[in-house]
Amino acid sequence: MKITKRQLRRIIREESYKLREDHISAELDHLRKNIKDDEGHINNLEKDIRDEREEEERAKEAKKRKDESRKIRAIIRDVLSEDKSGKGKCPDSGCIKKSGDDWRIISNKTGKLWPQKYKTRKSAEAALDAYHASK
């Protein structure tokens, strides 16, 4: 039996289509088998993204706490290094003075009189001692 060139070309064409279809079918089967693996991989990637976001948030919070702690330490250092020798704006005679019939306390920071008025020097001294004790 003889085969013409035309017949041979047609047979080759048909076989190449069959091979392509088989290849496509095999590829689709392969993709179907890997769907579960791909879904698992996608889920893992989403989990990793969430974990990274949470880690970034924790790092921001830690930095914020560290900055706040640094500010608090600076404030404490300033307060501790503040001159507490009594050399403020009070006169040499002391921070308590008679003003009319009342006794008043002079602010060591501003040099102005406190708004409170006391009937006796002793009560003004007690108020000043209480003020310093509360610091």
Number of C-alpha atoms within 10 A of each C-alpha: 3 5 8 9 9 9 11 11 12 12 12 12 12 12 12 12 12 12 12 12 12 12 12 12 12 12 12 12 11 11 13 11 11 12 11 11 12 12 11 12 12 12 12 12 12 12 12 12 12 12 12 12 12 12 12 12 12 12 12 12 12 12 12 12 12 12 12 12 12 12 12 12 12 12 12 12 11 11 11 10 9 9 10 9 6 12 11 15 15 19 13 9 7 12 20 19 16 14 12 7 10 14 19 24 25 19 16 16 11 11 14 12 17 11 8 11 16 17 12 13 16 12 14 21 17 11 15 16 11 11 10 9 8 6 5
